[in-house]
Amino acid sequence: MEFKRKIVVYENHFWDFYNKQPKKVQDKIDYGIDLVKTLEHVPKKYFDRMKGTDGLWEIRVKQGSNIYRIFCFFDKGQLVILLNSFQKKTQKTPKNEIKKAEKLKKEYHERKLGK
């Protein structure tokens, strides 16, 4: 199988969330990440740009009636960096989760540049 994108996890925010989830949810998260890795055009239902942010994207996961989001961004074309994740309880994405993702993205770039 040919990969269209490479996925990298920044720090442990994603893993801390992932490891606390039941197996069924982990399987759905894996499926969503696999779609991002392998499909040229990932349907918006699974992967979409976050409006009103500086280049954040979200991997969208649904398991039963539960909804989960994994924030990420692109670095150098086809490299996708996973940031924080959370279970979505309301229609609106919590501002604190967006702020956290933006802070992590900034940290990532600062570390990369050696600041």
N, C-alpha and C positions, 0 to 999 in steps of 0.2 A: 504494500500500500504506500502510495506517495503522499507525503505530508505537504500541505500548502503553507502551513505556519508552524513555527516552533513555539512551544509554551514553556515559560519559565516562571517559577514562583518566587516572589520577592519576600524575603524574611519568612516568618512562620504564621502570619495572620490567616492566610488561606488554610494551611494545614491544621491550625488550632480549631477552626470551625469545622472543617471536613471530618476530622477524626472524632468529633462529638456526635456526628450524624448517624442514624441507623443505616444499615447496609443498603436498603432500598434507595435511600436518598443519595448515598455515595455513588451507587450505580447510575442514577440519573445525572448526577454532577459529572461523572466520568463520560457519560454519553454526550452531554453538552460540550464538554471540552474536546472530545473526539471530533465532533462536528466542526468546531472551530479549527482544529488541526487539519482536517482532511477535505473539507468542502471549499471550493473556490468562492462560491456565493452562499453564505450561511443565511437561512431564512431569519427575518427579523424576530420571529417568534422565539428564537434561541439566542440571538446575538444582535445587539443594537447599540448605536451610539447614544450616549447620555446627553440630552439637550441641556444647554446652559452650563456645561462643564468645559474644561480645557482638555479635550481629547480623551475623556474617559469613555469606556465601553462597558457593557454589562453582558455577562453570559446569563441567560435566563433559564431557570430550571423549575419544573413543576412536578411535584410528586403528590398524587391524590389532590387534596384541596390546598396543599401547602405550596408556597412560592418561595424560591430562593434566588439570590442574586450574587454574582461574583463580579466584582469590579476589576477591570483590567485596562491596559492601554497598549498601543503599538510602539515598539522601539525598533528603529532600523527596518522599516518595511514589514517583513513577515514574522517578526519576533513579537509575541504577545506576552506581556508581563502580568501575572495574576497578583492582585492586591488583597483587599479584605472581602469578606463574604458575610451574608446575614440572611435570616429568614424574614421575608417581607410579610408584615401583618396588616398593612393598610394599602390603599391605592397609591398614595404618594410615597416615594422613596425618602426615608428619613434623612434630613439634612446632615445630621452628625455622621452618618455613614458616608455620604458624599464628601464631606470635609475630611474625614479620615483617609479616604482614597486619594484625594487631592494632595494631602500632606505626604502620604507614602510615595506617591508619584514624584513629588518634588524631591524628597529624600533620595529616592532612587537615582534621579538625574544628578543631584549634588554629589553623591558617592561616586557615580560613574565618572564625573568630571574631576574627582579628587579634591573637592572643596572641604 
